[in-house]
């Protein structure tokens, strides 16, 4: 899983009824074989995330020419 700025990071809910969280990736850092993402969440909060197995990347769709 490798995202880039503009993609969305989706973290699945951990319990029944818990909704998934989606945020926009602003920055990507790959240090010591660990990828982390600076993510802006819908409430405007920004923070670094080390994604786990509960996370997926939704790649930004390219515009048709």
C-alpha positions as CSV (number, residue, x, y, z in Angstrom):
1,X,0.0,0.0,0.0
2,X,1.5,3.3,-1.1
3,X,-0.4,6.5,-1.3
4,X,0.6,10.0,-2.5
5,X,-0.7,13.5,-1.8
6,X,-4.3,13.9,-2.9
7,X,-5.2,10.2,-2.3
8,X,-7.5,9.2,0.6
9,X,-6.6,7.1,3.5
10,X,-9.5,5.0,4.8
11,X,-9.3,3.3,8.2
12,X,-12.0,0.7,8.7
13,X,-14.2,0.5,11.8
14,X,-13.0,-1.9,14.5
15,X,-16.4,-2.8,15.9
16,X,-19.8,-3.6,14.6
17,X,-21.5,-0.3,13.8
18,X,-18.3,1.8,13.9
19,X,-17.9,3.8,10.7
20,X,-14.8,4.1,8.7
21,X,-12.7,7.2,8.8
22,X,-11.5,8.9,5.5
23,X,-8.9,11.6,5.3
24,X,-6.9,13.3,2.6
25,X,-3.2,12.5,2.4
26,X,-1.2,15.7,2.4
27,X,2.3,14.4,2.8
28,X,4.2,11.0,2.7
29,X,7.3,10.1,4.6
30,X,9.2,6.9,4.2
31,X,11.9,6.6,6.9
32,X,13.6,3.4,8.0
33,X,11.2,1.3,6.0
34,X,8.2,2.8,7.7
35,X,5.6,4.8,5.7
36,X,3.7,7.5,7.5
37,X,1.1,9.9,6.1
38,X,0.1,13.4,7.1
39,X,-3.6,13.3,6.9
40,X,-6.3,16.0,7.0
41,X,-9.6,14.6,8.5
42,X,-13.0,16.0,7.6
43,X,-13.1,18.0,10.9
44,X,-10.0,19.9,9.8
45,X,-7.6,18.1,12.2
46,X,-4.3,17.1,10.7
47,X,-2.0,14.4,12.1
48,X,0.6,11.7,11.2
49,X,-0.7,8.2,10.7
50,X,1.3,4.9,10.6
51,X,-1.3,2.8,8.7
52,X,-2.0,-0.7,9.9
53,X,-3.8,-3.7,8.4
54,X,-7.1,-1.9,8.9
55,X,-6.2,0.9,6.4
56,X,-6.6,1.1,2.6
57,X,-5.7,3.8,0.1
58,X,-8.2,5.2,-2.3
59,X,-6.1,6.6,-5.2
60,X,-7.2,9.9,-6.7
61,X,-8.8,9.4,-10.0
62,X,-7.2,11.0,-13.0
63,X,-9.3,13.4,-15.0
64,X,-10.2,12.3,-18.5
65,X,-8.6,14.4,-21.3
